[in-house]
Amino acid sequence: MAEISKNVAKAVELLKHGELVGMPTETVYGLAGNALIDDAVLSIFEVKNRPKFDPLILHFSTFEKALPYILEVPAPLKNLIERFTPGPLTFLLPKSSLVSDLITAGLDRVAIRIPTHPLAQELLAQVDFPVAAPSANPFGYVSPTSAKHVEDQLGNKISLILDGGECQVGLESTIVGMEEGAVCIYRKGGLSVEDIEEVVGEVIVKSKSSSQPAAPGMLHSHYAPNKTNLLFSLESFPDLQFNPKTSGFITFSEILADVPQSNQIILSPSKDLNKAASELFSALREMDKKDIETLYLELVPEIGLGRAINDRIRRATNEK
């Protein structure tokens, strides 16, 4: 099984030699590999069972280190970089010839992120290559927000997981780019649409893709536990036909009187969307371990981070 430690020096050596490492970020844990070694990149796809048409994100300690791998940065995105980097925001930019088509699925843009997590920063500052790091979980399953989550599913496939504690944000990064002069959001995530619009004005939110995604995380089915997952609302709950013993519930802030305490998780009793975001993936994993057949999920208010939370909830359910 993988070693779980804070041994950054060992992680650096493993990456240099084409091995994969579990890397904490403020969003979720990543499955990190040297983006300049094609075999390492291929290993990422193999370990995750990820389709090769789904692009990867390159991670750097500073945006300056990313410059050789891109051709240009449009002015609106420069403003976002200055405001939100490092942080939970990924930039889709025209790639240079240094970036392998394996990383971008043959597309002409590459996803770039500068994480703010101190352990990720320490690791990335010590390497002279970009680090590709999609979420460290089997493709389509719930993203990991702790080193233990990574160990549970990939611990027998990699040799080291850096332990950076629980992820503070708990949702994947927001992905932005440009199309025909307009700023586009390709994936809602840890930075809200409202925060981005404060800097660049109104943006276009792109729809999910079932075939050739323009950016990572755009496929319809994603972030899903291995249950029958259904949406419900507090308004519909009194009329819901369910078996209390074989049904689980994840709610935003309310306790359900007719459900055993062991079969329900409240994301944030104080109705804090930041707290709900950080708890969602852990809640999905916890419910997946329970002896239940059906998991019911309540949407949260569709504002701020709530948009990204609801995006993950909808994609986790069987109601596409």
N, C-alpha and C positions, 0 to 999 in steps of 0.2 A: 504493500500500500504506500501511497504518497506520504512523504514527510511533510508535516505541517509546522512551519516555523517562520521566523522573521529574517532568515538568512539570505539577505539580498545579494551578497557576494556569490553565493552558490547559484542563485537564480540567474545572475549575469553570465556565469560560466556555462550553465546549461543552455541558455539562449544562444550564446556565441557558437555552440557546437550543434545547433539545430534541434535541441530538445524543447519540449513544451513545458510551461510553468503556469500554475494557477496564480493570477495576479489580482489583488484587490483594487477596486476603484470606488469612487464615491457613489457610483450608480449601481453596478452589479459586478460580480467577479468575472474576470476575463480569462480565456484560455489563450495564453500568450505564446507567440512564436516569432522567430526572426523572419521578418518580411522579405529579406534579401536572399533567403535560402528556400528555393522552390520546394524541396522535400519537406521542410518544416511547415510551409504553408499547406501542402497536401496533407500532412499529418493532422493539421487542425480540422480540415474537412472530414478526414477519416475518423478521428476520435469523436467528433460531434455527430457523425453521420449527416453532415450538412451538404445540401446540394451545391455544386460548384457554380451554379448561376446566381447564388446569393452572395453579393460582395462582402468584403471584410473592411473593418476600420483600422487605420494606422494610428498608433499612439506615439506621442513624443513628449518630452519634458517641457519644451518651449515651442512656440510657433516658429521661431527662427530656425529651429532644427528641421522643420518640415519643408522649408522653402525649396530645397533642391528637388523635391518630389512633386512639386506643382508648377504650373506655368504662369498663373496669374491669380490675383485675389480681387474680385470686383469691389468697388468702394463700399456698397452697403454691408458686405460681409466683413470688410475691414473694421467697420464700426462695431459690429457684433463681436469680433475677435477682441477688440480693445476693451469692450465692456464686460464680456463674459468668459474670457479665457485667462487662466485655466478654469474649467468647470464642465457641467453636464451638457455641453453643446458640441455637436460634430458638424464639420463643414465639408460639403461636397464640392470639390474644386477640380479644374482641368488638370489632369495628371501629366507628369513628365515621363520621359522614356525610362527613367530609373524604376518605375513601378511596374511590376509584373502584371500581365493580364489575368493571372490566377487571383490576384488580390481584387481586381475590379470586375471580374467576370466578363472581361473583354470590352467593358465600357470605357468611355474616354474621360471619366471623372473618378477621382479617388476620395474616399472619406477620411478626414483628418480630425483627431481629437487630442486635446491636452488635458488629461485628468488632473484633478486637484488633490486626490488622496495622497498623503505624505509618503506612504510606502511605494505607491506607483511612481511618484515623482523621484524618489530615491533610486529606484530601479532604472527608470528611463533616462535619468541624468548620467548613468554610468555606462550606457551602451551607445555605440556610434552607428546604429542602424534603426530603422523604424520597427516597431513591434505591432504585429497584427494580433488582435485580441477580441474575438467575438465572445459572447457570454459562455461561461464554462459549464455547459450542460448539454445533454443530448438534444439535437435539433428538434424544435417544436415544443420542448418541455419548459417548465417554469425556470426562469433565470435564477442563479444562486446569489444570495445576499450575505453569505458567511462562508468561511473556509470549510466548515463541516458540510454545508450543502454541496460544495465541489467534491469533497472526499466521498460523499455518499454515492455519487454517480460516476465520477471520473477518477477516483482514487487509485484504481488498479490500472490506469492507462497513462498516468503521468507520475513523475518521481518527486515533485515538490509543489506544495501550495503555500504561497506566502500568506500569513495570517494577519490581515489588517482589520480584524474585528467585523462588526456588523456594518453593512453599507448604509451611509447616512441618507442618501437619496432614495435608493431602493427601486428605481425605475431606470431603464436604459436611457441613454442620452437622446435629446432632441436632435434631429438631423435637418440642416438647412442647406439650401443651394440657390442658384439663380436660373431662371428660364425666361428668355425674352425680356430681360430687364427687370423682372419681378422676383422678389424673394419668395422662395417656396419652402414649406415645411414638408419633408418626406416621411418623418416619423415623429409623432408627438412623444415627449419624454420628460426628462428631469428638469427642463427649463420651460416655463409656460409660454404659450402663444402670446399671451398678454405682455409678458416681459420682453419678448422679441419685438412686438409691435410698438412698444414704447420707444424703441431705438430706430426702427426702420419704417414705421408706418404699417399699413395693412399688408398682410401676407396672404399667399395662396396655400391652402392645405391640400396636399395631393392625396389621392385615394390609394388604398392598398392594391397590390398586384397579385395575381394568381400564377403568373408565368415568369416574366422577366422583370424583376424589381430594379428600379433605378438606384436604390440605396438599400443598405442593410435593414432588416426588420420590417419590410413592407409586405411580406407574404400574408395571406388571409389568416391561415391557421398558425397560431404561435402562442407561446407562453401558457400552454394548457396542461393541467394535471390529468391523470389517467382515470377520470371518473366521467359519468354523465353530468355535464355541467349546464345549468339552466339559469336564466335571469329570473328574478322575481322582484316585486316591490312591496313596501310596507302596506300599500293600499290593497294589493291583491292577496296579501298573506292570509287574511281571515277565510278566504274561499279556496285556498290552496289545498289540494289533496296530496298528502305525503305521509310516509311512515316515519315517525319520530326516531325510531331505532336505526333506520338505514339511510337517513337524510342528514346532510350537514348544511349549515348556513354561514355565510360570511356577510355581515352587515356593516354599514358605514358607522353608525353610532348607537343603534338601538338594541336592547336585549329583547329577544323573542320569548314570550311567556310559555308557549306550548312546546318549546324545543329543549331537550336536555342541555345543561350547561356545557357538557363535554362535546356536544355536537354543534356548537356555534362559536364563532370568533367575531369580535367587534374590532374593527380597524382603528377607530378613534372615538371613544366615548365623548371627547371634548369637541368633536367635529372639526378636527385639524387635518386639512388635506395633506400637509407635509407628513404628518404622522401616518395617515392612511397609506400614502405612497410607499413609505419605508416599510410598512407592515404587510403589504399585499402579497408579495411573492412568498414570504415566510408562512403566511396564513394558508395559501394555496398548497404549499408543501406539507404543512401540518395536517390539513384535511385529507391529503392524498394518502397519508399513513393510517388514517382511521378506517375502521371496518364499516364504511358506508357505501351505498351504491350511487346516490345522487347528491350532487353539490349544488346548492342554490346560492346565487350571488346577487347582491343588491348594488345597483349603480350609485355613484356619489354625485353631488352637485356638479353640473357641467361648467365649471369655471376654474380658471387657473390650472393647477396640477390635476384637477378633477377630469379635465379632458383626456389627459394621458392615462390616468387610472382607469377611466371608463373604456378607453381604447383597449387596454390589456384585458379588462373583464370581458368585453364583448368577444375578443379573439379567443379567450379561454373557454367560452361557452360553446355549446353546440348550436346556438341560434346565431348563425353568421349574418 
